[in-house]
Amino acid sequence: MTYTLTVSSQGQVVIPSQVRKAMGISKGAKIKLQLEKTGNVPTALIIPANIDWAKRVAGIAKGYYGNVDKYIERERASWDRSKSWP
């Protein structure tokens, strides 16, 4: 999705709330702005700084594998069957 930002007279921009939520940016957070130039086209890349990505993505796949205990039980059972090979 593309957003249009307005630059104030003091050079400030407001990052839309949907973008802040998606990137985990909260009040007082530090962000990095990386400028890249591909050919003649400059591109700005906003990167959250000092984000603990392990905490940010913790639980993101919760429920994806269904009942985890049963999943692990099935996997372990398959290991036991493979040990019985000659």
N, C-alpha and C positions, 0 to 999 in steps of 0.2 A: 504494500500500500504506500502511496506517496502523499506526503503532507507538504503544504506550503507554509513557510514560516516568514514572519515579518521581522525585520531588523529595526530596532528602535534607534532614536537619535544618538543613544549612547553605545550602540553596537550590541545590544542585548537581544536575545531571541527567547521565546517560550517554547519548550518542548511539550507537545501535546500529551495529555494525561494517559491516553492509550499507549503511547510510545514509552512513557516513563514506567507504567505498570509492567509492560512486556519486558523491559530491560532491567527491571528491579532498581530503578533510580528513585531515591526518596530525597526529601528535604536535606540539604547540606551535603549530598553525595558529590564526590569528585568524578568527573568524566574526562576522557581524553578525546581530542578532536584530531584526527589524522588526515592530512591532506595528501592525496595521491594524484598523480597526473598520468593518464593513459593517453598517449598521443597529445592532442591539443586540449583535451577535456579534463579539467580539474574535478576531482571528486572528494567530498568531505565524508569521513567515516567517524561516527560517534561510538566510542567504546567506554563502557563503565569502567572506572578505575577502582582498584582495591575491593573488588567483589569476591566474596568467598563462593566460588562456583559450586562447590560441593553442597553448601547449604542452599544455594539458589535452586539447584535441580533435585534436591532431596525429595523423594516421594512423587516425582513427576510421573512415574509409570505405575503408581499404586493401582492395583486392581487389574493391570494389563495381563498378568499371567493367571488370573483367577485366584484360587486358593493356593497360596504359595507352599503351605505345608504339604498338601497333596502332590503338588508339582515336584517338590524335592523328594518325596517318598517314591514317586514313579521313577524319577531319575536314578535314585539309589538302587531301586529294584532292578533297573536295567543294567547297572554295573554288576550286580550280583549274578545275573544271568550270563553276562559275558565272561565271568571268571570260570564258569563251568565248561568252557570250550577246552578241547584236548590240547 
